Amino acid sequence: MLEAIYGSLSPTWLLLSSFITGMAIFFLGERQVRARSVLNLTGAGIKALLTILMGFGIYQGYRFESRFELLPGLEVVLWADPLAFLFTSLSAFLWLLTTIYAIGYLEGSPNRSRFFGFFSLCVTASIGVALSGNLFTLLIFFELLTLATYPLVVHRGTPEVIRAGRLYLGYTLGGGIVLLIGTVWLQAMAGTTDFTPGGIFQAMGEERPGSLALTALFWTLIVGVGVKAALIPLHGWLPIAMVAPAPVSALLHAVAVVKAGAFGIIRIVHDVFGASLAMDLGVSVILAGWAGLTILFGSLVALGQNEIKKRLAYSTVSQLSYITLGVALLGPVAVVGGMVHLVHQGLMKITMFFCAGNLAETLGIHKVSEVDGVGRTMPWTMGAFTIAALGMIGLPPMAGFISKWYLATGGLEVGHGWVLAVLIASSVLNAGYFLPLVYRAWFRSPPDSDGGPARESATGLWMLLPPILTGAATLMVGLLAAMPGSPLDWSEFIVNSLYMFDLGPVNDNSGVR
Amino acid sequence: MILESGPALALPIGLPLLAGLVLPMVRRHPMPWLVAGFAFATLGSVIVLAVTVGHIGPVIHALGGWEPPLGIALRADGMAVLMLLLTAVVTTVCSLYAMWQGHETALGNRWFWGVWFFLWASLNALFLSGDVFNLYITLELLTVAGVILVTFGKPPAALVAGMRYLIAGLFGSMAYLLGVALIYGQAGTLDLALLTTAPPEGPAGVAAAALMTVGLLLKTALVPLHAWLPYAHASAPSPVSAVLSGLVVKGSFFILLILWTGPFSALFHQAAWQLMGILGAVAILWGSVQALRQERLKMLIAYSTVAQIGYLFLVPPLLMAGAAAIAWQAAQMQIMAHALAKAGFFLAAGNLLMATGRDDLAAIPGVRNSLKMSLLAMALSGVTLIGLPPSGGFAGKWLLLAASLETGQWWWIVVLGIGTALSAGYVFRAVAPTLRQDVDAEPHQPIDVRLQVLPLTLAVASILLGVFAVHPLDFGSIGGAFGAIPVGTGE
C-alpha cells in the first residue's frame, strides 16, 4: 500500500499546500481571525505531513519528480532527492512554528490577511527552491522568493521602512539579473540546466567548453546566488531587512532567503559543476577562502552592534558562510558539516529571533544595553536564547558544536588547516558578542525590580511555545546526533549516496559513519 | 466547424467596420448592448479564424476573386492570428471598461464608438493584409482613428497631444507612401509574397526601403522619433491609452518586421540591422530613465511604453541563422506580454484618476484600501514589465537572452540586464506607495468593482501567458512564412 502512496505522491502537492492556502487567505477579511488561523495551520500541517511521507519514501530509495514545459524546450522540474528533503523539511517544520509565532505577534495589527497571504507564498517559493530539479526552476523560485518577501519586509509601511525595502529589492533583484544571465549562459553552453550529481559537464567529455568560459560561468552563478547567501560584499541587504517584523526576520534568516542562497551554492558547486571539475578549475578553494573571509567579517561587525536584531543579522552573515565553506572544501566530511549546519543554524537562529521579538514586544527591549536582568523577568525566553547562543558558540552538546566539529575535521582532511584557525577565531568572536548578552540577562539586576516571571505571561503562549520548541530542538539535535533520522544522519546519507569524491586517498569514507 | 477561408478572413475586418458605420447612428439606449455585441462577435470571429488556421494551416484569400498581382490578398498565418487574438482580447476588455466608465466620455458619444471600432477594424486589416498598399491604408486609418480617440481626453492637453500625434503620423504615412510608390514603379506589383521572391534592388530599392522604414519607425515611436507618444498616451482616456500603447504601436512594428524579413531582407548591410538594435537599446535606457523621473502615473506608464518598444527592436539583429526561430518567438512573446500588461496598467491608472481626480503618484497611498484590486493589477503588470518569472515578460526576456547568446551578440545581454534593473526602478516607484501605512485614507469617488476586475484580468493574463507560453508560441510558428529567414549573412 505504501508503494501506491509513493507512486501517486508528487512534489507539486507540497507547493500547492501553501500556494492554495496563501491565495485563499488573501480573500479573507481582516476580522476573520479564526478562519485565517485555521487555514494557516491546516496548510502548514498538511505540508508537514506530506514532507514526512516524502522523507520516508526518499530514505527507501524512491525519487519523486514532476515536469512542466514552460518555454519550448525548457522545463520546470520539481525533483525530491535527499538534499531537497533536507531543505524542505527545515522549511516545512519551521514554517509551522513561525506561523504560530506570527499569529501571536501580529494580534491586532492591520493588514494581517495580506501578511499571511504573502507569508504562505514565501514558503511556497522557498520549498520550490528546495525541490528544484534544474537551475532554470531554481531561478524562477528564487525570483518568486524576492517578490513574495518584499511586502513582508515593508509590512510596517513607514517611509523609512519603504526606503529600506527599496535597498532590499535592489540587492536581491540585482542578484537575480546576474543569476538569469548565468542560467541562460549555462543553457547555451550545456544544452540543459538539469542538476546532475557529479556535474552537468562530466558527460560532455571532449565537447566541454574551455576552462576560462567555465570559470566565468561559475563566478557569474555564484555571484547571482551570493546576494541571498550573504557573501561579502553582497550581504548589505541583510541588516537593512531588519526593519521587518520579528516573524519575518525569523523566517527570512533561518529558512527562506538566506538558506535558499546557500542551497543554490550547494547545487551549483556539486550538481552543475561537480566536485572534480570545481577542483580542476581551482574555483573551490577561492570560494572557500571567500566564505572564510565572510565568516570573520560578519563576526567582527557583529561585535560592534548594539541593536539586538542587527547583531543577529551580522551573526547570520557569518554563520551562513559555514555552509558555503563546508561545501566548497569538497571533502566528504566537510560537505557533511556544511549541509548539517543548514539545519542547525536554522534552528538556532530562529530561536534567537523569536526571543528577540519577545523581548521587543513584551518589554520594549531592542538593544543589548537594555537586557540587564531579563533572565529573571522572562526566564523561558532567555533560556531558549541561551541554549541557542551556546550552540552558536559551539559548545557541546548543542547543534552548533556538531557542525563545527565536522567542518574542522573536514578541513584538516583535505589539507586546509587554515579552516581550523577560522573556526576557532569565529567561535571566540561568537562568544565575544553572545556571552555578554547572556551574562547581562542572567547575572545583572534589572533596572526596575518589579514583577518576576509573571511578566512573561504577558507574552502569550503563541509567542513562547515556538522558541521553546526550537531551543529544545537545538539541544536534541545535538544530543541525538548519532541516531538515525537526525539531521547529521541525513547529511551523511546525502553525501554517501550522491557524491562520489574522486580526491585520491581521501576517498575512503573515514570519519563518516 | 471550419469556415471557408474567405469569410473567416473577412469577418474580423468586416464586423468592426460595420460597427463603426452603424454605431454613430444609434440612440443612447441600446448602445451598451450593441457595443458588447459587436465586440464579442468580433472576438468570436477571430477565434473561428484561429481554429481554422490551427486545423488547416495558413490561409489565403484573394478579395473579389482577383489574384495578385492585380488583386489584393488577405493572409493569415500563426503569427497574424496571434496578433488578431491579442487585439480582440485587449480591445474587448477595454471596450467593456469604456462602456462601464459611462459618464466621462464614452457612453454618451456615438462618435467615440464609431471611431473605436474603426480603429479595431484597421488593426485587424493590418495584420491580415498581404499587400503593401493595403498596409498603407490600414496605417492611415489607424493613425487617424488614434488621433481622434486621443482628443476625447481632457482638453486642452488632449487636443495638443492629438495634434502632435497627427503631425508625426502624417509625416510617417507620407514617407511610407513615397516608398510604396517607388516600389510600385520598380516592381510593378504591391503584393508582399511576390515582392519577397523578386525583391526591389538598386538605389530606388534602397531609397524605398529607407523611406518606409523611417515612416514606420515614426509610427512605432522608436527613439529618437518618439516625442509624440508620451503626451498622446498620457492625455488620452485610459481605455484609449491602453489600446494605443498595447496594440497600435505594435501594428507598425509588425509591418516593419515583415518588410525587413521579406522584400528588404537582402537590401541592407548587417550594420543596418545592428543599428535597429542600437536604437532599441537607446530607447530602453532613455525611456526607463525618463519614466523614473515622472511624477504623474500616466506619463510614467507612457515612457515605459517607449522603453518596452526598445525591447522589440532588439529582435532584428537577432534574426540571424540559427537563432531566427528563437528571435521570432521573443518578438511574439514581448508583443503579447507587453500589450496585456500595459493595458492592465493603464486601466488601473484610469481607476486611480477617476477615484481621486488626479494621477499623481502621491495620490496612491490615500486610496490603497479602496482600490486594492486596481493596485494589485498594477503590481502584477509591473512584474511582467520588469520581466520577473513566471510572467510573459520573463519568457520574452529569456528568449532574447538565449538568442543573443546563440548568435554571440553578448552586448544585448548587458542592455537587457540594465533595462531590467531600470524597469524595476520605475515599477517600484508606481507600486511601492501602495504599501505605505502612515498616510490617512483620502476621500474619493467609489469605483465600481467591474472596473477594477478588468485591469486585474489583463494583468493576470500577462502572467499566465508566461506560465503557459508553449501554447501560443507553438501556434505562432504555424506557417513560418515569416520564419527562419537567413538574414545577416552580410553584404
Interface residues (C-beta under 8 A of the other chain):
Chain A: E69 L70 L71 P72 L74 P110 N111 L139 I140 E143 L144 T146 L147 P151 V154 H155 R156 G157 T158 P159 I162 G165 R166 L169 L173 G174 G176 I177 V178 L180 I181 V184 W185 Q187 A188
Chain B: Q329 V383 I386 L388 P389 P390 F394 A395 K397 W398 L399 L401 A402 L405 E406 I413 G417 T420 A421 A424 F428 A432 L435 R436 Q437 D438 G466 V467 A469 V470 L473 D474
